[in-house]
Amino acid sequence: MPTFVYMTRCDGCGQCVDICPSDIMHIDTTVRRAYNIEPNMCWECYSCVKACPHNAIDVRGYADFAPLGHSVRVKRDEEKGVIAWRIIFRNGEKDMNLLAPITTKPWGTCIPKLADAAAPSKEMRDSQLLFNEPKYIRLDDGGLHTLESNGLKMKEGVYY
């Protein structure tokens, strides 16, 4: 679901531009508002949606996710530690709320100290795995891992 910007809500603060990993969020120099220069290249990470302090960025839903004529509103609730999608179908009768956990750490406080990490070996560099990939998302040692199989438990909100 690529992102788009409501120009009436955007104040051109640039937080979406700073956080976009694919560098497709830009500020229009004429009207001083953000816009997505290439929606087809959107990674759908929703970093811009989460970062926008004015809720000016929304997403376009795919037809298999919600039918034509719907609206998808993304809300970030930092107190509960979730991001929520609210989908209202065009007939107004069906209303869905989907939740996903997010981090609520202040910006810039979670910078990894990669200089302290050991350099990857040649075998690690030639591997298909991500550098320093957590063991509970790896599929190369016995199949799918779940939270329960790793002794983890999903909590409501985000705790540190």
C-alpha positions in Angstrom: 0.0 0.0 0.0 2.0 3.0 -1.2 1.8 6.2 0.8 0.4 9.6 -0.2 0.3 13.0 1.6 -2.7 15.1 2.5 -1.4 18.5 1.5 -3.8 20.4 3.8 -2.4 18.6 6.9 1.3 18.7 5.9 3.4 21.6 7.2 6.6 20.6 5.5 8.5 19.6 8.6 10.5 17.0 6.7 10.5 14.2 9.2 9.1 11.8 6.5 12.0 12.9 4.2 14.6 12.2 6.8 13.3 8.7 7.7 12.3 7.3 4.3 14.7 4.4 3.5 14.0 4.5 -0.3 14.4 8.3 -0.6 11.1 8.8 -2.3 9.6 11.3 0.1 10.5 14.9 -0.9 9.5 18.4 -0.1 8.0 20.5 -2.9 10.0 23.7 -2.9 7.1 25.7 -4.3 4.4 24.9 -1.8 6.7 23.6 1.0 4.8 20.3 1.4 5.9 16.7 1.3 5.0 14.3 -1.5 5.9 10.8 -2.6 7.8 11.2 -5.9 7.6 7.5 -6.9 4.7 5.5 -5.2 5.6 2.4 -7.2 9.0 2.3 -5.5 7.5 2.5 -1.9 8.9 -0.3 0.3 5.7 -0.1 2.4 7.6 0.2 5.6 5.4 3.0 6.8 8.3 4.8 8.5 7.0 8.1 7.1 3.4 7.4 8.4 4.8 6.6 11.8 7.1 9.7 11.8 4.6 12.3 10.7 3.5 14.3 13.7 0.4 15.7 11.8 -1.0 12.4 10.6 -0.7 13.9 7.1 0.4 10.6 5.4 -2.0 7.8 4.6 -1.8 4.7 2.4 -3.7 3.5 -0.6 -5.1 0.0 0.0 -4.7 -2.9 -2.5 -7.9 -4.5 -3.9 -7.2 -7.8 -2.1 -6.9 -5.9 1.2 -9.9 -3.6 0.9 -12.2 -3.0 -2.0 -12.5 0.1 -4.2 -14.1 3.0 -2.5 -12.7 2.4 0.9 -10.6 4.6 3.0 -7.5 3.5 5.0 -6.5 5.7 7.9 -3.3 5.0 9.7 -3.0 6.1 13.4 0.0 6.0 15.6 -0.7 5.6 19.3 2.6 6.0 21.2 0.9 5.5 24.6 -0.3 2.1 23.7 2.8 1.4 21.5 0.8 0.4 18.4 0.1 1.6 14.9 -3.5 1.0 13.8 -5.1 0.8 10.4 -8.8 1.7 10.3 -10.5 0.6 7.1 -14.0 1.8 6.4 -15.7 0.3 3.3 -17.6 2.5 0.9 -21.0 1.1 2.1 -20.1 2.4 5.6 -21.3 -0.8 7.2 -18.0 -2.6 7.6 -15.3 -1.0 9.8 -12.1 -2.9 10.5 -9.3 -2.0 13.0 -6.0 -3.7 12.6 -3.2 -3.2 15.2 0.6 -3.8 15.0 3.2 -3.0 17.8 5.7 -0.2 17.3 8.7 1.1 19.2 8.2 4.2 21.3 11.9 5.0 22.0 12.8 8.6 21.4 14.4 9.4 18.0 18.1 8.8 17.9 18.3 6.8 21.2 18.5 3.4 19.6 21.7 3.7 17.5 23.5 0.4 17.3 27.2 0.3 18.2 28.4 -1.5 15.2 32.0 -0.5 15.8 32.0 -2.8 18.8 30.5 -5.7 16.9 32.9 -8.3 15.5 33.5 -8.1 11.8 31.7 -10.7 9.7 33.8 -13.6 8.4 34.0 -14.5 4.7 31.4 -17.3 5.3 29.0 -14.8 6.9 29.5 -12.3 4.0 28.8 -15.0 1.4 25.7 -16.2 3.3 22.1 -15.3 2.4 21.4 -14.3 6.0 21.3 -10.7 7.2 24.3 -9.4 9.3 23.7 -10.1 12.9 20.3 -11.6 12.2 18.4 -12.6 15.3 18.2 -16.4 15.7 14.4 -16.4 16.2 13.7 -15.2 12.6 16.2 -17.5 10.9 14.7 -20.4 8.9 18.0 -22.3 8.2 18.1 -24.3 11.4 14.9 -26.3 11.7 12.1 -24.3 10.1 9.8 -21.6 11.3 10.5 -20.1 14.8 7.7 -18.6 16.8 7.7 -16.3 19.8 6.7 -19.2 22.1 9.4 -21.5 20.8 12.0 -18.9 21.7 10.6 -18.3 25.1 9.1 -14.9 24.2 5.7 -13.5 24.8 3.8 -10.7 23.0 2.9 -7.9 25.4 0.3 -5.2 25.0 2.2 -2.0 24.2 5.9 -1.7 24.2 8.1 -2.2 27.2 11.8 -1.6 27.6 
